[in-house]
């Protein structure tokens, strides 16, 4: 099937199978920040933005992206750079496997709610599982990042 | 793993209904549960072009399109003002924001899943479903019906004056509930919707506040599964209904 979408700001015309998931399509297009984790819609690793909203690309058919705008971390480098650099300095980033999903969902959180409370951060990021480093460090890192923006 | 041969964005409900008469074709909701299944789908029918992703509010009712996302009902100001936040409470722990941006109200209600927080909360309200061929049916009746090849078009929530409280017990925040519970008081009647029994939600009614929690616990059948025993669930029903009744009293 032919699909037409905007990927990271560029118009794309592509041919996909009816059951190709968006995750595989995006990786084929070179967006390797999009990772396959649990593959059961639970871990948030494959998070991308569709029309600005975070979704799970492992469970979205590529054909459903037809006519929509998709952003992966590759297309949000500038928006992500401050935050990613800050939490890395805090030792609060996740490893390279889970981190892109966490960063994507944090971007979505801060767009929707620029000044979240700790509980709001926990609630918004509840769908991003970490496989090795934990959660308190990330919460502390995000809190410090938000405080640094106010200073 | 499922395979899909063909994908169609239906342009009318009639087209979707015609396609859905074949057992090898399936209507897509959020695809989150469907994707975990096995088998081959001949034609996947997408309702996304039919404008069913909106929530319309009038003085009398809310009309929630089948393709509205759980995140939409979580954030809808009117719906949550009417339910004092119970609708948002019912979905806030369903996996994560990304999941709730995809999972649809129609998918959750049509599936009549035992674990459905969504079915549980709406069952406690004055709720109806609109079926394309079957017309408007009370949700309580729909919850007991067997699945057929009709299409769920929208959910209708009448603004009957009521108070409602939602609570659930989960072993871990984003897991499926061990027990889901919505208690309301409407027209002098108490209604307890008990889900994740683990069977699909059921509605127990009573006219007295006193002893209602015990009455519900005695009359809501429970079973055991990996998340909890039948006895534990029955105990939870009594506790959650009692707490909900206390909260209702303070509203």
Interface residues (C-beta under 8 A of the other chain):
Chain A: X1 X18 X19 X40 X41 X42 X44 X47 X53 X54 X55 X56 X59 X60 X61 X63 X64 X105 X108 X109 X123 X124 X125 X126 X127 X128
Chain B: X2 X3 X4 X5 X6 X7 X28 X30 X31 X32 X35 X36 X44 X46 X48 X71 X92 X93 X95 X96 X97 X98 X99 X101 X102 X173 X174
